[in-house]
């Protein structure tokens, strides 16, 4: 599987979870989220050098969807001229994703007994409340800020897919207190880990690592062959995951229109 094919599989994994609709423009796949307007969940995946006219068609689709035009593609040397074209057309580099993978080996399961899977509406309420507390503004270890509309999307995703085990939410406890969370999405051999967070009060005690590695273990148990996640290059989360055994396989760019040309 090439890196581009992996991203295509990831988009399929997120269909009806974060992406409500996918629009095939032949030269780009436009991903659209109804509940979260951020460019992270509303962008067009491309795998070739586009013409100016094709870029304008992508932009028109996002205008139609009432979203900011954004393009997403693997950070490869043969696509460097696409970055140059987009820059000329008023786009700027909004993020660079690091796609990180874990081998699934050497997992310490000694603390797994303090992790609980969300199976009831009451569990879901605890998960969402804890999740929200883990992501606060002005947190030096969290580059993403508050969850905002994403929290609503996370609620809907669990309601839609937890029965099929496609999506699994987990809560790590310190005694009786919920202190960390994580999510595992399973699809066609991919175990995608996301929504990892821990309360400020327990930072440094290993609960973020625990919640993450529990997902890796569950991914293996579910028969997945890829155990992965995405972070932004140069951020604290990127360093954290590298420190617990994840390695970057490739990076991708998110170019967002910021100026009218």
C-alpha positions in Angstrom: 0.0 0.0 0.0 1.4 3.4 -1.0 1.2 6.4 1.3 -1.5 7.9 -0.9 -3.5 4.6 -0.8 -3.2 4.7 3.0 -4.7 8.2 3.1 -7.5 7.1 0.8 -8.2 4.2 3.2 -8.1 6.6 6.1 -10.7 8.8 4.4 -12.9 5.7 4.0 -12.3 4.9 7.6 -13.6 8.3 8.6 -16.7 8.2 6.3 -19.9 8.6 8.4 -17.7 9.3 11.4 -16.1 12.7 10.7 -16.7 13.0 7.0 -20.4 13.2 6.3 -19.9 13.3 2.5 -17.1 12.6 0.0 -17.3 14.3 -3.4 -15.2 12.8 -6.3 -14.0 15.5 -8.7 -11.9 13.0 -10.6 -8.7 14.9 -9.8 -9.5 15.4 -6.1 -11.7 13.9 -3.3 -13.5 16.6 -1.3 -14.1 15.6 2.3 -16.9 17.4 4.1 -18.0 17.5 7.7 -21.4 18.8 8.6 -20.8 19.3 12.3 -17.2 20.5 12.4 -16.3 23.4 10.1 -12.5 23.2 10.6 -10.2 22.7 7.7 -8.9 19.5 9.3 -12.2 17.9 8.5 -13.0 19.8 5.3 -10.3 19.5 2.7 -9.6 18.0 -0.7 -7.2 15.1 -1.0 -5.1 15.3 -4.2 -2.2 13.2 -5.6 -1.1 15.1 -8.6 -0.1 18.6 -9.8 -3.3 20.4 -10.4 -4.0 23.1 -12.9 -5.1 26.6 -11.9 -8.6 25.7 -13.2 -8.7 22.5 -11.1 -7.7 24.4 -8.0 -10.5 26.9 -8.7 -13.0 24.0 -9.1 -12.0 22.7 -5.7 -12.4 26.2 -4.2 -15.8 26.6 -5.7 -17.0 23.3 -4.2 -15.9 24.5 -0.7 -17.6 27.8 -1.2 -20.8 25.9 -2.1 -20.4 23.9 1.1 -19.7 27.1 3.1 -16.3 25.9 4.0 -12.8 27.5 3.6 -10.9 26.0 0.5 -8.2 23.6 1.7 -6.1 21.0 -0.1 -4.4 18.0 1.5 -1.6 16.0 -0.1 1.5 13.9 0.7 4.6 16.0 1.3 6.6 14.5 -1.7 9.2 16.2 -3.9 7.2 15.5 -7.0 4.3 17.6 -5.6 6.5 20.6 -4.7 5.3 22.6 -7.6 1.7 22.2 -6.4 2.7 24.0 -3.2 4.2 26.8 -5.4 1.0 27.1 -7.4 -1.2 27.1 -4.3 1.0 29.8 -2.7 0.6 31.9 -5.8 -3.2 31.5 -5.6 -3.4 32.7 -2.0 -3.0 29.5 -0.1 -0.7 29.0 2.9 0.6 26.0 4.8 -1.8 25.5 7.7 -0.4 22.2 9.1 2.0 19.4 8.3 0.7 16.0 9.5 3.1 13.3 10.7 1.6 9.9 10.1 3.0 7.7 12.8 2.8 3.9 13.2 3.5 1.5 16.1 4.8 -2.0 15.5 2.5 -3.5 18.2 5.4 -5.1 20.0 6.7 -4.7 23.6 3.5 -3.4 25.1 3.3 -3.0 28.9 -0.1 -4.2 29.9 0.4 -4.0 33.6 -1.9 -1.1 34.1 -4.6 -2.0 31.6 -7.0 -3.0 34.4 -7.6 0.7 35.1 -8.9 1.3 31.5 -12.6 0.9 30.8 -14.4 0.7 27.4 -17.4 3.0 26.9 -20.4 0.8 26.5 -23.4 2.8 28.0 -24.8 6.3 27.6 -23.6 7.0 31.1 -20.0 5.9 30.2 -20.3 8.1 27.1 -21.2 11.1 29.2 -18.2 10.5 31.4 -16.0 10.1 28.3 -17.1 13.3 26.8 -16.9 15.3 30.0 -13.3 14.0 30.6 -12.4 14.5 27.0 -13.5 18.1 27.2 -11.5 18.7 30.3 -8.4 17.3 28.7 -8.4 19.9 25.9 -8.2 23.4 27.3 -6.8 26.6 25.8 -3.5 27.9 27.0 -2.3 24.4 27.7 1.4 24.3 26.6 1.3 20.6 25.9 -1.9 20.9 23.8 -1.6 22.7 20.4 -5.2 22.1 19.5 -7.1 24.2 22.0 -10.6 23.6 23.1 -12.7 21.0 21.3 -15.6 23.2 20.3 -17.9 21.6 17.7 -15.7 18.5 17.6 -17.2 17.3 20.9 -20.6 17.1 19.3 -19.2 15.2 16.3 -17.5 12.7 18.7 -20.9 12.1 20.4 -22.6 11.4 17.1 -19.8 9.2 15.9 -20.1 6.9 19.0 -23.9 6.7 18.6 -23.6 5.7 15.0 -20.8 3.1 15.2 -20.2 1.7 18.7 -22.6 -1.2 18.2 -20.5 -2.5 15.2 -17.2 -2.0 17.1 -16.0 0.2 14.3 -15.4 2.9 16.9 -14.3 2.3 20.5 -13.9 4.9 23.2 -11.8 4.2 26.3 -11.4 5.9 29.7 -8.4 5.5 32.0 -9.0 5.9 35.7 -6.9 6.9 38.6 -8.7 5.1 41.4 -12.3 6.2 40.9 -11.5 9.3 38.9 -11.6 9.4 35.1 -8.3 11.1 34.1 -7.6 10.2 30.4 -9.3 9.1 27.2 -8.6 7.6 23.8 -10.4 6.4 20.7 -9.8 3.5 18.4 -11.4 3.3 15.0 -11.2 -0.1 13.2 -11.6 -0.4 9.4 -10.1 -2.9 6.9 -7.0 -3.7 8.9 -6.3 -0.2 10.1 -6.5 0.7 13.8 -6.6 4.5 13.9 -5.9 6.1 17.3 -7.2 9.5 18.2 -8.7 11.7 20.9 -6.0 10.9 23.3 -5.9 13.3 26.3 -5.2 13.4 30.0 -6.1 15.9 32.7 -3.5 18.5 33.7 -3.6 17.2 37.2 -2.1 13.8 36.2 0.3 14.9 33.5 3.6 13.0 33.9 2.0 10.0 35.5 1.7 8.0 32.3 -2.0 8.0 31.8 -1.8 9.4 28.3 0.7 6.6 27.4 -1.6 4.1 29.0 -4.7 5.3 27.0 -2.7 5.2 23.8 -1.0 1.8 24.3 -4.4 0.3 25.3 -5.6 1.3 21.9 -2.6 -0.3 20.2 -3.2 -3.6 22.1 -6.9 -3.5 21.2 -6.0 -2.8 17.6 -3.9 -6.0 17.6 -6.6 -7.9 19.3 -9.1 -6.8 16.6 -6.9 -8.2 13.9 -5.6 -4.9 12.5 -2.2 -4.8 10.9 -1.7 -1.0 11.0 -1.7 0.8 14.4 -1.4 4.4 13.6 -2.2 8.1 14.4 -1.6 11.5 13.0 0.1 14.5 14.8 1.5 17.8 13.6 5.2 18.0 12.9 7.1 19.9 15.6 4.4 19.7 18.3 4.5 18.2 21.8 2.1 15.4 20.8 4.5 14.5 18.0 7.4 14.2 20.4 5.3 12.3 22.9 4.2 9.6 20.5 7.7 9.3 19.2 8.9 8.7 22.8 6.4 5.8 23.3 7.4 3.8 20.2 5.6 5.5 17.2 7.6 6.3 14.2 6.8 8.7 11.3 6.3 6.9 8.0 5.4 10.0 6.0 4.1 13.6 6.3 1.3 15.4 4.5 0.6 19.1 3.9 -2.7 21.0 4.5 -2.8 24.2 2.4 -5.6 26.6 3.2 -6.7 29.6 1.2 -6.0 32.8 3.2 -5.9 35.5 0.6 -7.9 36.4 -2.5 -5.9 36.5 -5.7 
